[in-house]
Amino acid sequence: MRPVRSALAGALFAALTLAGCGQSSPASAPSQTLSPTAPAAATPSAGFPVTVEAGNGPVVVAKRPERIVSLSPSATESLFAIGAGPQVVAVDDQSTYPAEAPKSDLSGFKPNVEAIIARKPDLVVVANDIGGVVAALGKVGVPVLLEPAATKFDEAYDQITDLGDATGNGDRAAELVAGMRKRLDEITAAAPKDAKLTYYHELDTTPYSVTSDTFLGQIYGLFGMTNIADKAPDPAGGYPKLSAEFVAQADPDLVFLADTKCCAQSRETLAKRPGWSRLSAIKNDRVIPLDDDIASRWGPRVVDLAEQIGDAVQKVSAG
């Protein structure tokens, strides 16, 4: 979403264009650098107020927030990556990274408005507006950024930019996005592209998978592989439930498991499923265990996921 600065702030900061969700120059104007030696440390509200165009529309942040509550694991990772960690006072019970994040019993799936308010936040970040939490917090004057699940890379970059602008860490956010773009380009350039390679990405043991239209599917698409789930009935809009027979018949060259932590899945457990012991990926040791958290978020570590996929493709292509 586009951050839009006030006229005064726009005059103070130079524009930096980012290719995220059709941003204009004012949308990506960086805020003051907040390193320990920067002048901004003495004037923490320099560049504020700022208006950020989030999923819930324009959100005004009057001053540099010092008590941020994150109810989104992806946002938590991004906040710490851009240097806003010291401003975060609480994160939800699913925010497992980084280790120093102040994890609490707050829930992003069942948000308790009273419990959130008790943390005295001056900014709340959510990925879902469950139970009308955005409006409820708005009634008591707490600004809320709704940053829903990204559906493409530009949206992920744009959300990092949003968080940078909203927290006074715009320069760090711009550096992070530029670094992510550069590293992704390097990873995809180094990996071979082989459309003949097929893959299966497992979300859980049901088993649900993802199509090429999803955010995850687009990451795999960078490496030219064919997704077996694209041919499955897809009533869930990008997340088809596959039968064991479907996967066995498709016989993918590679299997990526995003249910290693939640469900303890591995090459060995897959081999025990009916008909799966004969899968090429199992016989040829091409089952790649992923970190469930990294594979389900759209923050900075999405580049780590792309690197792991690229390494797997490189290994198979090298024979």
C-alpha positions in Angstrom: 0.0 0.0 0.0 1.2 3.5 -0.6 2.5 5.7 2.2 1.5 9.3 1.6 3.4 12.1 3.4 2.1 15.5 4.5 3.2 18.5 2.5 5.7 19.5 5.1 7.2 16.0 5.3 7.3 15.8 1.6 9.4 19.0 1.4 11.8 17.6 4.0 12.6 14.3 2.4 13.7 13.3 -1.1 11.6 10.9 -3.1 12.8 7.3 -3.6 10.9 5.3 -6.2 10.2 1.7 -5.5 8.4 -0.6 -7.9 5.8 -1.8 -5.4 2.1 -1.8 -6.2 2.3 1.2 -8.5 3.9 3.5 -6.0 4.4 7.2 -6.9 7.5 9.1 -5.8 5.7 10.7 -2.7 4.6 7.2 -1.8 8.2 6.0 -1.3 9.8 9.1 0.2 12.1 7.7 2.9 12.0 9.0 6.5 14.9 10.1 8.5 17.6 7.5 9.2 17.4 6.3 12.8 20.8 4.9 13.4 22.3 5.6 16.9 24.5 8.3 15.5 21.9 10.0 13.3 20.5 13.4 14.2 17.0 11.8 14.1 17.7 10.2 17.4 17.4 13.6 19.1 14.2 14.4 17.3 12.4 11.1 17.1 9.2 12.5 15.5 11.0 14.2 12.5 9.0 13.5 9.4 5.7 13.0 11.2 2.8 13.1 10.9 2.7 10.6 8.1 -0.2 9.0 6.3 0.2 5.4 5.2 -2.1 3.9 2.6 -2.7 0.4 4.1 -5.2 -2.3 3.4 -7.7 -0.4 5.6 -7.2 2.9 3.7 -5.2 5.9 4.8 -3.8 5.6 8.3 -2.4 8.7 10.0 0.5 8.1 12.4 0.9 11.4 14.3 4.3 10.8 15.7 7.0 8.2 15.7 5.5 5.2 17.5 7.3 3.8 20.5 4.8 1.1 21.6 4.1 -1.0 18.6 2.0 -4.2 18.8 2.3 -6.7 15.9 -0.4 -9.3 15.4 1.2 -10.5 12.2 4.3 -12.8 12.2 5.4 -11.4 8.8 5.1 -7.9 10.0 7.0 -8.8 13.2 9.9 -10.1 11.1 9.8 -7.0 8.9 9.7 -4.6 11.8 12.8 -6.1 13.4 14.6 -6.3 10.0 14.1 -2.5 9.4 15.4 -1.6 12.8 12.0 -1.0 14.5 12.5 -3.8 17.0 13.2 -1.5 20.0 9.8 0.2 19.3 7.9 -3.1 19.5 6.4 -3.9 23.0 4.4 -7.0 22.1 3.9 -9.5 19.3 1.3 -12.2 18.8 1.6 -15.8 19.9 2.6 -17.0 16.3 5.5 -14.5 15.9 8.4 -16.9 16.4 11.1 -14.9 14.8 13.3 -13.2 15.7 14.0 -14.7 19.0 14.2 -11.3 20.8 10.6 -10.4 19.7 8.5 -9.8 22.8 6.1 -12.8 22.3 2.9 -12.6 24.2 -0.4 -14.4 24.4 -2.1 -11.9 22.0 -3.7 -13.6 19.1 -4.0 -12.4 15.5 -6.7 -15.0 14.8 -8.8 -14.2 17.8 -7.8 -10.6 18.7 -8.8 -9.4 22.1 -9.2 -5.7 21.8 -9.1 -5.1 25.6 -5.9 -7.1 25.9 -4.3 -5.1 23.0 -5.3 -1.8 24.5 -3.8 -2.9 27.8 -0.4 -2.8 26.1 -0.9 0.9 25.5 0.0 0.7 21.8 0.5 3.8 19.7 0.5 1.6 16.5 -0.9 -1.9 15.9 -0.1 -4.0 12.8 -2.5 -6.8 11.7 -2.8 -9.1 8.8 -6.5 -9.7 9.1 -9.4 -7.6 10.3 -10.9 -10.4 12.3 -13.8 -9.4 14.6 -13.6 -5.8 13.5 -10.4 -5.2 15.4 -9.4 -2.3 13.1 -12.6 -0.3 13.8 -12.5 -1.2 17.5 -9.0 0.1 18.0 -9.8 3.1 15.9 -12.6 4.1 18.3 -10.1 4.5 21.1 -7.6 6.4 18.8 -5.1 3.7 18.2 -3.8 3.7 14.6 -3.9 0.3 12.9 -2.1 -0.8 9.8 -3.9 -3.7 8.0 -1.2 -5.5 5.9 -2.9 -8.6 4.5 -1.1 -11.6 3.0 0.9 -10.6 -0.1 -0.1 -12.1 -3.4 3.0 -11.0 -5.3 6.5 -9.8 -4.6 5.7 -6.2 -5.1 3.0 -6.3 -2.4 5.5 -7.8 0.0 8.1 -5.1 -0.8 5.3 -2.5 -0.4 4.3 -3.6 3.0 7.9 -3.4 4.2 8.0 0.1 2.9 4.7 0.9 4.7 6.2 -0.3 8.0 9.3 1.8 7.4 7.3 4.9 6.8 4.9 4.3 9.7 7.7 3.7 12.2 10.3 6.3 11.1 12.6 3.7 9.6 12.0 4.5 5.9 15.6 4.5 4.9 16.2 1.1 6.5 13.1 -0.3 4.8 14.3 1.0 1.4 17.7 -0.7 2.0 16.0 -3.9 2.9 13.8 -4.0 -0.1 16.7 -3.2 -2.4 18.7 -6.0 -0.8 15.9 -8.5 -1.2 15.5 -7.6 -4.9 19.2 -7.9 -5.6 19.6 -11.2 -3.8 16.5 -12.7 -5.5 17.9 -11.6 -8.9 21.2 -13.3 -8.0 19.6 -16.5 -6.9 17.3 -16.9 -9.9 20.1 -15.9 -12.3 22.4 -18.6 -10.8 19.8 -21.4 -10.9 19.1 -23.4 -14.0 15.6 -23.2 -15.5 14.1 -26.5 -16.4 10.4 -26.6 -17.3 10.6 -30.4 -17.5 11.1 -30.6 -13.7 7.9 -31.0 -11.8 7.3 -30.3 -8.1 4.8 -30.7 -5.3 4.6 -28.3 -2.4 2.8 -29.7 0.7 1.1 -27.3 3.1 -0.1 -30.0 5.5 -0.9 -33.7 5.7 -4.4 -33.3 4.3 -2.7 -32.7 1.8 -3.3 -29.2 0.7 -1.0 -27.6 -1.8 -0.6 -24.3 -3.7 -1.0 -23.4 -7.4 1.3 -21.2 -9.5 -1.1 -18.3 -8.9 -0.3 -18.0 -5.2 2.6 -16.0 -3.7 4.4 -19.3 -3.0 3.7 -20.5 -6.5 5.3 -17.4 -7.9 8.5 -18.1 -6.0 8.7 -21.6 -7.5 7.9 -20.1 -10.8 11.2 -18.1 -10.7 12.9 -21.4 -11.3 10.9 -22.6 -14.3 9.4 -25.7 -12.8 6.0 -27.2 -13.5 3.6 -27.3 -10.5 1.6 -30.6 -10.4 -1.2 -28.8 -8.4 -2.0 -26.6 -11.3 -4.0 -29.5 -12.9 -6.0 -30.2 -9.7 -9.6 -29.0 -9.0 -9.2 -25.8 -7.1 -12.3 -24.6 -5.3 -10.2 -22.9 -2.6 -8.7 -20.4 -5.1 -5.1 -21.3 -5.2 -5.0 -23.9 -2.5 -6.3 -27.2 -3.8 -6.7 -30.3 -1.7 -5.0 -33.2 -3.5 -5.6 -36.8 -3.1 -2.8 -39.3 -2.4 -3.7 -40.9 -5.7 -3.3 -37.6 -7.6 0.2 -37.0 -6.2 1.2 -40.6 -6.9 0.0 -40.4 -10.5 1.7 -37.0 -11.1 5.0 -38.4 -9.6 6.7 -35.1 -9.1 10.5 -34.8 -9.5 10.8 -32.8 -6.3 8.7 -32.6 -3.1 8.9 -29.6 -0.8 7.5 -30.1 2.7 6.1 -27.1 4.5 4.8 -29.2 7.3 7.9 -30.4 9.0 7.4 -28.5 12.2 3.7 -28.7 12.6 3.3 -32.3 11.5 6.8 -33.9 11.6 6.7 -34.8 8.0 9.8 -36.1 6.2 10.9 -38.3 3.4 10.4 -41.3 5.7 6.8 -40.4 6.7 5.9 -39.8 3.0 7.2 -43.2 2.0 4.6 -44.8 4.4 1.7 -43.2 2.6 -0.2 -45.6 0.2 1.5 -45.6 -3.1 4.1 -43.0 -2.3 7.1 -45.2 -1.7 7.4 -45.5 -5.5 7.5 -41.7 -6.0 10.6 -40.6 -7.9 11.2 -37.8 -5.4 11.4 -40.3 -2.6 13.4 -42.9 -4.4 15.9 -40.3 -5.6 16.1 -38.4 -2.3 14.6 -35.3 -3.7 12.3 -34.5 -0.7 13.2 -31.0 0.6 12.2 -30.2 4.2 11.3 -26.5 4.6 10.9 -24.4 7.7 7.1 -24.1 8.1 7.3 -20.5 9.3 9.5 -19.2 6.5 7.3 -21.0 3.9 4.2 -19.4 5.2 5.3 -15.7 5.5 6.0 -12.9 3.1 8.6 -11.0 5.0 12.3 -10.6 4.5 13.0 -14.4 4.9 11.1 -15.1 1.7 14.5 -14.7 0.0 15.9 -17.6 2.2 13.0 -19.8 0.9 13.9 -18.9 -2.7 17.5 -19.8 -2.0 16.6 -23.2 -0.7 14.4 -23.9 -3.7 17.2 -22.7 -6.0 19.7 -25.0 -4.3 17.4 -27.9 -4.8 16.9 -27.2 -8.5 20.6 -26.7 -8.9 21.4 -30.1 -7.3 18.8 -32.0 -9.4 20.0 -30.3 -12.6 23.6 -31.1 -11.8 22.6 -34.8 -11.7 
